[in-house]
């Protein structure tokens, strides 16, 4: 029978719609519906992951709530205290550099009544002193927490406790006047003394008197508080009576001497400070180089030379 007239036997299991004449290629059954439905079904790995996630659901509210502290966390808190102490050295270095710069600027502009650079330096110094105060407050709060936890107590909300105690202490500090915050600070005293020495003779008055009064200072005139002022600086060696050369200071009494003169004095067997009325011991071990005093002596020499030139000029005019 010719191929064109030969009937194609239909398998009962096939769909008739998928049967084509022998002259046309037979189309395969469409799997579109099956693939589509399969793609919407999760894979085995997805089903496994879903099962795992559902069994390990995280309670964020529980995880993020304040965690109580016990004595087991004391080492961690002490580590934070150590970190704060380490930052002190950086602040001290900044203050030291600022004072050195102020010394140079004050000397360079000593003939001027006002210097904007020195005003800014004073504001910067106050900021650094305030930063020191804040670091001290934070350390104190952490140390108090360590002491409390070391007794076996626990803290339910340590973060709130820490923030509250720090804020309370800083509010008290910030309410103080400038006199109360800075007049007894050694670094501020040194700064003001540097400016005073560059422009004035004699001892500096108490630092408190150099800070403008603010409301609240009128009730702070108690004589019980030590008022830091400048002592009259003696730039002459008690041994040679000449202006100090390569000055060194005695750690036992703070008297200063020319380096070569005091070394000869000690080598001769003397062990008492040569300054009049001083009974402090002196030895090579107690003698320390004094770079700050060296700068002051140099400034003193320049001022003395300027005065001498001024006196000579006046004498020339008079005669």
Secondary structure as UniProt FT lines:
FT   TURN            3..5
FT   TURN            12..13
FT   HELIX           16..18
FT   TURN            22..23
FT   HELIX           32..40
FT   HELIX           44..55
FT   HELIX           60..64
FT   HELIX           71..73
FT   HELIX           74..108
FT   TURN            109..111
FT   HELIX           116..150
FT   TURN            151..152
FT   TURN            156..157
FT   HELIX           158..174
FT   HELIX           178..182
FT   TURN            183..184
FT   HELIX           186..199
FT   HELIX           207..210
FT   TURN            215..216
FT   HELIX           217..219
FT   TURN            223..224
FT   TURN            238..240
FT   STRAND          247..250
FT   TURN            251..253
FT   STRAND          256..258
FT   HELIX           259..267
FT   TURN            268..269
FT   TURN            276..277
FT   HELIX           284..286
FT   STRAND          287..289
FT   HELIX           291..318
//
